[in-house]
């Protein structure tokens, strides 16, 4: 991989925890992005808004933020007739991030976001391993050219796609992190369990600097997945990027009901579950990140929480199982403080 240790490796060695960023889409929608638009085109068409997205996380205390490049692969950009702009859009996403990080006055990691291709891989679908590697490699080279510190593949469901991304990142000579989305009764959409993911990442020829879970359903479910990771005694640091509550459809828009207080509780519990990189996903705004940072800095470690304690703090799980087949408690959500 990279010839010299990168900034993320250095921070992971020195710090007990790192605060990642929050949502990309949620915050860009607040800035005027319309449903169906490609956020990545804003890297060129509205760069000041992308700088504002990044600065929102940095000013709230994030040690790491993801670039606006989640869907900047050839397959997804083809939907917007922009499949020939992969390198350009990824490079500029990282360049804007580099500009914000370098002016922060403290070490801040620029992580090049890489999302799923949007296609189903063989043998279930038609996307071949080599085509997926090529797609991810093209994106990785753009992010590398723009100055990303590490690559960060996220919201993956299929192990085949995760392996293809890892191979592509090796070709680019970049260190990386990776998360999957456990949104189907404790498993990914393609059936991967937490134990499966630990075995997957530890068996790769170029394992990630850190691995974990993002998005999915509620924060409670994600922490249950973290505990399942921890039960496998992984040697690689864990990542937790949970949604700000449960999505609800309100007045024609998706709204996440997680308050800053809830996300502060989630952040501390994620740390106590063993996560070293802690952030938010959908619905997570700078006000949530500020509360998370304050909680992580001021609340002492309290030992690994039980499932009951997670439910008591964050509300019930959305399924009875963590994917392993074992039922877990789903106590009624307690009243949140205002």
Secondary structure, 3 states (H helix, E strand, C coil): CCCCCCHHHHHHHHCCCEECCCCCHHHHHHCCCCCCCCHHHHHHHCHHHHHHHHHHHHHCCCCEEECCCCCCCHHHHHHHCCHHHHHHHHHHHHHHHHHHHHCCCCCCEEEEEECCCCCCECCCCCECHHHHHHHHHHHHHHHHHCCCCEEEEEEECCHHHHHHHHHHHHHHCCCEEEEECCCECCECCCCCCHHHHHHHHHHCCCCCCEEEEEECCCHHHHHHHHHHHHHCCCCCEEEEEECCCCEEEECCEEEECCCHHHHHHHHHHHHHCCEEEEEECCCCCHHHHHHHHHHHHHCCCCCCCCHHHHHHHHCCCCCCECCCCCECCCCCCCCCCC
